[in-house]
C-alpha cells in the first residue's frame, strides 16, 4: 500500500510539474478566424472529456496493478506512467481549447497532438505492446477466476481502444468545419499513420484496432 501511494503521489507531482511547463500560448502567425460553430466546439469539448477520462483510467489501472500484481505483473505501472506523462500536455491543451471559442486554441491543440505522436517510437511501442488483445485477455484468463475478470478487462482495454477513439474524435472535428485548417490535416495524417503502424505490427496475430 505504501509503495502504491508513494508511486501515485510521485506521478501526480510529475504531472503537476509538466503542466507548469505546458506552453498554452497560441502559435505565432495564426490567422484569427470566426468563432467555431457549436457543433465544432462540441467536438473539441468531447476531445477534452475523452482525454481526461483516459488519463483517469490509466491511473486507475496503475492502482489496480499495485493491488493485483499477479495479473499483469509489476513493470506495467512504469509503462503506464510513461504514457500518462507523454500525453499530459495534450490533456492540458485540450482543456484550454474546449473552454476557448477562438480557433487559435484548436490550432494549439493540433500542434501539441502532432508533437506528441509524430515520430514518437517509444509511445508507439507502448501502444503496440498494450494493444495486443491476446496478451491482455490471456493474462486475465490465466490469473483471475471468471467472476473477477470484468474490472481488469474493462481497465486494460482502455489503452487498445484509445487510438481508434482519437480517429473518431479527429474525424468529428474535421466534419464540423475544420478541414480547412492545415494543422488539422497534418494531425489527421499523423494519427492515421500512427494507427496504421500499430496495426501493421499486430497484423501477425490478426489483432486490429477498431472503434
PEMOKA-V579786 format. One record per residue. BURIAL is 1 if it has 16 or more other ideal C-beta (glycine too) atoms within 10 Angstrom, else 0. D_CENTER is the distance of its C-alpha to the mean C-alpha in Angstrom with 1 decimal. Layout:
burial	d_center
BURIAL	D_CENTER
BURIAL	D_CENTER
This chain:
burial	d_center
0	27.0
0	27.8
0	25.5
0	22.5
0	23.4
0	23.8
1	20.5
1	18.6
0	20.8
0	20.3
1	16.5
0	16.8
0	19.4
0	17.4
1	14.6
0	17.6
0	19.0
1	16.0
0	15.8
0	19.5
0	19.0
0	16.6
0	18.7
0	18.8
0	21.9
1	22.0
0	22.6
0	26.3
0	28.2
1	26.0
0	28.4
0	28.1
0	28.3
0	28.9
0	26.5
1	23.9
0	25.1
0	24.2
0	22.4
1	20.3
1	19.7
0	18.7
1	16.0
1	14.6
0	15.0
1	13.1
1	10.1
1	10.4
0	11.4
1	8.6
1	6.0
0	8.8
0	9.3
1	6.2
1	7.1
0	10.6
1	10.4
1	9.4
1	12.4
0	14.4
1	13.9
1	15.1
1	18.0
1	18.8
1	19.0
1	21.5
0	23.5
0	23.6
0	23.7
0	25.6
1	22.8
1	20.2
0	22.0
0	21.4
0	19.6
1	16.3
1	15.9
0	16.0
1	13.3
1	10.9
1	12.2
0	11.5
1	7.7
1	7.9
0	10.4
1	9.0
1	6.4
1	9.1
1	10.7
1	8.2
1	8.4
1	12.1
1	12.9
1	11.3
1	13.7
1	16.4
1	16.2
1	16.3
0	19.5
1	21.2
0	23.2
1	23.7
1	22.2
1	21.8
1	18.9
1	17.0
1	18.2
1	16.7
1	13.3
1	13.7
1	15.2
1	12.3
1	9.9
1	12.8
0	13.2
1	9.8
1	9.9
0	13.7
0	15.7
0	13.3
0	15.0
0	13.9
1	10.1
1	11.4
0	13.8
1	11.6
1	9.7
1	13.3
0	14.6
1	12.6
1	12.6
1	16.3
1	17.4
0	20.9
0	20.2
1	18.2
0	20.8
0	23.7
1	22.8
1	22.6
0	25.9
0	27.6
1	26.9
1	27.0
0	29.7
0	28.9
0	29.0
0	26.3
1	23.6
0	21.9
0	19.9
1	18.8
0	17.8
0	16.0
1	13.8
1	13.5
1	12.6
1	9.4
1	7.7
1	10.0
0	9.5
1	5.9
1	7.2
1	10.3
1	8.8
1	7.7
1	11.2
0	12.8
1	11.6
1	12.7
0	15.9
1	16.6
1	16.6
1	18.7
0	21.1
1	21.5
1	23.2
1	21.1
0	22.0
0	24.5
1	22.0
0	22.1
1	18.7
1	17.2
0	19.0
0	17.8
1	14.1
1	14.7
0	16.6
1	14.2
1	11.4
0	14.4
0	15.6
1	12.5
1	12.3
0	16.1
0	16.2
1	14.2
1	16.5
0	19.5
1	19.0
1	18.8
0	21.7
0	24.3
0	23.4
0	22.9
1	19.4
0	17.6
1	14.3
0	15.3
0	14.3
